[in-house]
Amino acid sequence: MALSDIEIAQAAKMRRVTEIAKKLGIADEHLVPYGHYKAKVSLDYVDSLKNKKDGKLILVTAISPTPAGEGKTTTTVGLGDALNHIGKKAVICLREPSLGPVFGVKGGAAGGGYAQVVPMEDINLHFTGDFGAIGLANNLLAAMIDNHIAQGNALNIDPRRITWKRVMDMNDRALRDIVISLGGTANGYPREDGFDIVVASEVMAIFCLATSLKDLKERLGNIVFGYTREGKALHARDLNAHGAMTVLLKDQLAPNLVQTLENNPAFIHGGPFANIAHGCNTVIATQTALKLADYVVTEAGFGADLGAEKFLDIKCRKSGLRPAAGVVVATVRALKHHGGVARDQLSVENVAALEKGLVNLERHVHNVKNVYGIPCVVSVNRFTADTDAEMKLLTDRVAKLGVKVVVANHWAEGGKGAAEVARVVVELCDGPSQPTFVYQDSDTLWDKMKKVATKVYGAADITADSKVRNRIKDLQEGGYGHYPVCVAKTQSSFSTDPNLRGAPSGHLVNVREVRLAAGAEFIVMVCGDIMTMPGLPKVPSAEKIDLTDDGRVVGLF
């Protein structure tokens, strides 16, 4: 009987984190250990690396996700191990899992099979406390807003125009829209409020884009939390909240070092969702890894229409990072699902459905190669039910795009199972790469959103009601027009309808809400019915997660 992911992880022979650090030349005094197998790398040491030459950055992305699974994180880990397996010095950079999905939809999120990061249980649960600190910093500002109003409201805050929400790192639909401050005058003034999940908080976005403690504090101070009755924007610095918020985050900003099952170094730091935020790990972790290795493998959340676009247009634009190569992850099963096959029929050969679903992969490859300007390879996680006819069709179709297809087996074999992917990636890194942005800083906010929709999603146009259009116009005229846009939409489709599989074209993308993230320095365009506080599914993963009498975690993926 095959072992589960958690059983494989629990059987791992981990090395002490000090040994892992030595592989990168990091001395013990630069580590802040959290037990034997995880540590933070001090910011002073990170700063000392700034004059070192950068390695090559490799971006792992994927097709639009399906219930069949694609294996993007598993491929990221497997590719990192594979590069080390073929003699290269490589590090991986991942996001931290959010507890909401861990206990909700998918259980653990640290890779799979023999391509995992460990200690898997710690990473999937509280890890080094980063998410807890981000939630506290967010909620400190929320508490100070309501306290200021209760204490006389010297800033003339309009309670109806407070845009700052509270957060928690759990899927809880009951908290999306609430009323607070009930129970009498001692508790403040009742008003409507709501919760987002931690990974959707602007504090999370700031945390992941900040390059230093000074930058972090300045960005936190720039947060616009609401408006006066006269319509004047109010910032966190107006409440003198940003200093205390920075204090809560000062230790957490240092990147986290762990290891893969093959004892190769991995940085796991920060974790914004890509369907409701910008979907990338921290700039600090990525920049640190590039100074310490010849190759750095990182991932962007969900498909290349969401994660990869934001990786380039937000993270790379702001930080100067530039990927040398890309990997687009796909499975035959997932592509058949895009072709209309039900989940329980995916193991049956269906060449016609695969041909229909391949348009999803083709558009993602087109976007990575031609829209983003990143040379790429398609990595296919092969299942035993995949037939030769299906694999030939996939390979032939992608070859017409001028891109190689490599079958990888890192899930079962670890790094050696992705060795060929690693070799192709090294070849790509040695060639030319000229990453481009989907839009320019000088484009209007409306045009930026339109270019993303038409050039990346295949849409005909974007729409919005007069209220949203006026909000975009106000932000444009208010000095925020040079900001990039961060699109919040379903991850399941190029459209805003999660049920439209494949590669829909000619559709309209409706912008139903616009949010200013002045500290993160982007504008959130909320499209379709996407929620910034997810709910639990009918049967949450929490029902299967348990602790045995001897203290062993079970059911965590």
N, C-alpha and C positions, 0 to 999 in steps of 0.2 A: 504494500500500500504506500502510495506517494506521501511524502511529508508535506504538511501545510507550510505556508510562508513563515508563520510564527515558530513552528517547530524547527525549521531550518535555521532561523535566526537564533533560537535558544540553544541550538547545538553548536553555534559558531565558536571558534577558538580565537577570541579577541586578544589583541595585544594592548598593553597599557597605552594610554593616549600620549604619554611622553615618548614612547618608541615611534609612534606614528608621526609625531612632530619632528623627530630627528630626521626622518626621511626628507623633510622639507627644509632642514637646517635650522629649525626653531629650537632654541635652548629652553631648558626647563623653566628658567626664571621669567620667560615671556608668556607662560601659560597660567591661567587661572582654572585649576581643575575642578570639575563637578563630579567627584568620584574618580574611578580608575579609568573610565573609557570615554569621557567627554570633557572638553575644556574650552574655555574662551582664550583667544589669542589677544594679548593686551594691545590697546590702541597705540601706545607708545611704540611698540614693535612694528605695528602696521605702518605707522607714520615714517619709521626709519627706512622703509622699503621703497619710498616714492621715487628714488633716482635709479632703481634697478630696471632693466629692460623687461618688457612684457612678453609673455608667451603668446601662443595662438589661441583665440577664443572660438569654440565650436558650439553652435546653438542646436539643441535637439527640440524639434516641434513635431506635430502630428496632423493626421486627418481629423475631421470633426468627430468628437468622441461618441461612442455608442455603448449600449449595454453589453455588447460582445467583448469590449475591451481592446485596447491598442497597445499598451505597455510602454508609454513614453518615459516614465520615471525608471522603469526597469531597464530600458535601453540606455538611458543616460548613465546609470550605474554600470551596466555591462560594458558600455563603450569606454568608460574611464578605466575599468579593470583591463579591458582588451588592449588599450594603448600601453598600459604598464606591462602587459603580457608580451607585447612585441618589442619591448625594450625602451619605450618612451617614458619620460617623466611627466605624469599626468595627474590632475586633481579634478574632482567633480564639485560643482556648486549647485545645491538644491534649495528649494523652499522648505520651510518647516510646515508640517501638517497642521491643519486646524482641527480642533476637537469636534466641531460640529459635524463634518463629514465622517470623521473616524467613528463616531457613535451613531451616525445617520445612515449614509448611503453605502459607503465602500469599505468600512473598516480601516485598516492601516494604510499608510501612504509612504512607505520607505523602500519602494521597489518590490520585486517578487522573485520567488524561486531562489536561484543561486546568484542573483544580481540584486543584492540588498545592501542598505546601510544599517549599521548597528552601533549602539544597542537599540534594536528596533522598538521595543516596548517604551523605552524612555523617549525616543524621538517622537513617537506617535502620541505620547501623553503629555506630561508637563515639561519635559526636556530641561532647558536651563532657565525657564521662567520668562522667556522673552514675551510671549503672548500675554501673560498675566500682567507684566509691566506696561505693555502697550494699552491694555484695557484699563488699567488704573490711571494712566496719564490722560486718556480720553475722558474717563468719568470724573477725574478731578476737575477738568475744565467745565464739564456739565454741572457739577455740584457748585462751582464758583459762580456760574451764570445765575442759577436760581437763588443762591445766597445773596448775590448782589441785588437782585430784584427785591428780595424779602427785606434787605437792610436799607431800603430807601431808594434804590435805583438811580444813583447819581449819573450814570451814563445814559439814562432815558432809554433803556432797552425796551423794544416793543415785544412783549411776550408772544405775539402772534407771528413774529418774523424771526424767531430763533430757528436757525437751521442745524444746529449742533445736536446730534442724537447721542444717547448712551449706547454702550456696546457690551456684548458678552460673547465668549467663544463657544457658543452652543447653538444649534438650530432650534429656534423656539418661535413658531409663527404667532403665538399668543401675545408676543411683545412687540410686534411690528407697529401697532398703533395703540397707544395707551393714554390715560389721563393721570397726571401726577399732582402732588401737593394737595391731596384731599385730606380732610380731617381737622380743618380749622386754621385760624390765622397763624398759629405757631409753626405750621408746616409750609407756609409760603402761599403763593397765589396759584390756584389750580389752572392748568393749561394742558393742551394736547402735546404729547411727546411720542417717542418711539425708540426702539432699539435696532441697531444694525449688528451684524456679526463682526467680531474684532478684525477679521481680515478685510472688511470693507471700510474700516475706519480710515480717515485721512491721516491719523497718527501712524498707522501701519505704512501707508504710502510714503509719508515723510521719512519714517525710520528706514525704509528700503532705498530711498534716494539720497539721503544725507551722506556727506563725505567726511564729516568730522563732528565733534560735539558742538563746536561753534556754529557750524552750518545747521545742525539739528535744532539748536536753540533759536536761531534766527527764523527758521522755517516754522517752528511751533508758534513763535510770536506772530507770524504772518497769517495764521489761521483766521478766517472770517467766520465767526460763530453766529452772527445775526445782524440786525439792523435797528437803528433808532426809529422812533415814530416819524422822523423826517426823512427816513430812507438812507441815512448815512451808515456805511459799513462799519462794523465793530470787530476788532481783532482780539486774539487771546492776550496780546501784550497790553491792551487797554485795561484788562483785569489783573495785570501782573501775574498771569498764570503760567507763562512759558518757562520761567526759571524753575519752578517746582516740578513742572512736567519733565523738564530735561533731567532733573535730579533723579526722577523715577526711572529714567531710561539710560542713565550714564553707564552703568555696568553692562546693560543689555546690548549696547551698540557694538561691542566687541564681537567679532565673528566666532561661531561655534565650530570646533574641529572634532570630527568623529572618524570612523573608518568604514570601509566596505567589508564584505565577508572575506575578501582576499587581502585584507589588511592594508589597503591603499587609502590615502588620505581623502577626506571629503569635508567640505564646508557646507553647513546647513544653517541658513540664517535668514529670517524674515519670511513672510508668506502671504502676500496679497492674492486673492482669487483673480483669475484672468477674465471671468465673465462679469464681474462687478468692480474690479480694480485693475491694476496694471500687470499682475501676474508674474512678477520676477523676484528672485532673491535679492539680497541687498547689494548695492553698488560696492560697499566696503568689502564684502566677502569676495565678490568677483575680482575687484582690483587687487586684493591681497593674493588671491590664488594665482593671478597672472604674473605676479612678481616672483612667485615661488616655484612655478612649473613651466615646462615648455608647451604643454597643452592643457587647456581648461575646458571641461565639458559642462555646459549649463543647460537648463531647460526653461522654456516659457510655457505658461499654463495653457491647457486645452489645445485647440487646433491652431494652425498658422494664421488663421483670419483674426484670432483674438490675441493669443499670447505673443506670437512672433511679431505681429504688427506693433503691439505696444512696447515690446522689448526694443524695437528699433526706434519708433517714433517718440517714445518717452524716455526709457532708460538710456539707450545709446545716445540719443540727442542731447540729454542732460549731462552725461558723464564722459563722453568722448570714446566710449567702448565701441569696438567694431568687430563683428564676427568674421572669421576667415573662411568658415565653412558651415553648412547646415546639414542636419539629418532629419528627414521626414519619416516618421514611424507609421506603419500601417499593418493591418492583418487582412487576410482574405475574408475572414469571418465578418469583420467590421464593414468591409466594402460590400459584401453581400447584404448586410443589413441596410446599408445605404441604397442598395438595389431593390429593397422591398421585402426581403426575407424575414420571417418572424424569428425571434430568438431561439425557439426550440427546434428550428429547422436548419440552423446554420452549419451543422455538421454534414449535411447532405450536399453532394456536388450540385452546383447550380451555376453554370458558366454564363447563362443569359443574365441572371441577377448580378453576377460579378461585373459583367460588361456594363450594365446599367449603373452600378454603384461606383465604378472606377472614375467617373467624372468628378467625384469628390476629391480623390487623390490627385487627379490631373490639375484641378484648379489650385489646390494647395501647393503643388510643385511649381506651377506657373507663377504663383504669387511669390514664393521664396526665391526662385531663380530670376524671374523677369521683373517683378514689381519691387522686390526688396533688394535685388542684385546680389544675392548670396549663392555661390556655387553649392550644390547639394547632392546628396545620395538618398535613395529610398531604402530604409531598413525594414525588412518584413519579418515579423515574428511568426514563424510557421507553426501551425498546429498539425497534429497527426492526421486529422480529417481533411486537410487541404490536399487536393489532387494535383497531379502533374499538369492536367489540362488547365486548371485554374491558375497555377503558378506561371505557366507559359503565357497565358493571356495577360496577366499582370505585368510580366517582364517585357513583353512585346509592346504593350501600350505605353509604358513609361519610357521605354527606349526611344520612342518617337519624339519625346520631349528633350532628348539629349542628356538623359540622366541615368546613372547606373542604378540597378536594383540588386541588393545583397540580402540573402536569407541569413538571419541571425538566430542563434540558439543559446544565447546567454542565460535565458531563464533556467535551462537544464544544465548547462555546462560552465556557467560563469564567464570570465573574461575570454577564455580560449574560444568560446562559442560565438564571439563577436569580433574575432581577430581580423576577418576579411573586411568588415565594416571599418575597423580601425585603420587598416592599410589604405582603403579608399579615401578616408577622411584626411589622412596624412598627405596623400597626393593632392587633394583639393586645397589643403592649407598651403602647399608649396606653390600653388598657382595663383593667378590674379583674383582679387576679391574687391569689389567696389560697392559696398552696401549703400543703398539710397533710401531716402525717406519717402513716404507716400505723399506728403505735402510739405510745404515750406512754412517757416515761421511767419512769413509776411502774408500768407493766405488768411482770409477772414475765418472766423470760427465756423460759420455756415459752410464755407467752401472746404474746410478741412474735413468736416463730417461728411460732406458730399463725396469727396475724393475717396475716403475710406470705404464708403458704401458702394460706390460705383467701380472703383479700381480693385478692391479686395473682395467685397461681398457679391459682386456681379449684379447689383441693384440698378434700376433705371434712374432712381432719384430718391431724395429724402423728403419727408413731409413733417410738419409740426403745426399745432394750432397757434392762434394769434398770441396767446399768453406765453408760450414757449419761444416763439419768434421774437417777442418783445424782450424776453429775458436774455436771449442770445445777443440781441442788439445792445441792450444795456451793458452786458459784460464786454462786448466789443468796444463800445464807446467809453467804458470805465477803465480802460487800460489793460485789459486781460486778453486782448485779441491775439497777442503773440504766443499764448500758451498752446501746448498741444491738447488734443482731445483724447479722452479716455472713454471708450464706448462700453456701456454696460448692456449686454444683451445675452440671449440664450447661447450656450456653447454648442448646442446640438445641431445647428443649421447655419448656413450662410445668411439665411433670412432671420427675421425676428420670430418666426413660427417654428418651434422645436420639432414639429411633425413633418416639416419639409426636408426630407433627406436628399442625398445626392448633391447636386450643384444647381440650385434654383437660380434663374436669371430673370431680369426684367421686373423684379418685384420692387415695392416701395418700402423704405425703412422709415418708420415713424419715430420721431424723437418726442417722447411724452413728458420728459422732465429734464432740467438742466441744473447741475450743481457746481458751485465754485469750490475748488480745492486750492486756495491761494497759497497755503503752506507747501503743498506738494507741487504747486505750479502747473496744474492742468485743469481742464474743464471736463466734468463727467457728463456724458450724453446718455441718458437712460432711455433705452429703446425696448419696445414690446412690453411684455409682462414680467420682466426680470425683477427679482426681489433682492434687496440688499440684506435681508434677514431670511435665510432659507428656513424651511420647515422640515420636520422629520418625515420619512416615508412611512407607508402603512406598516411595514415590518422593519424597524430600525435595527442597525447592526448592534446596538446596545443590548438587544435581547439575547444575542449570542456571546457577548463578551462577559467573561466571568473570572473569578479567582478560585483556584482549588484550595483544599484544606492545607496543602503544603506551601501556599503562597505563590503558585505559578499562574501567570495570566494565560487564559485560553480564549479562543474565538476572535482574536484580534487579527483578522485577515488570514 
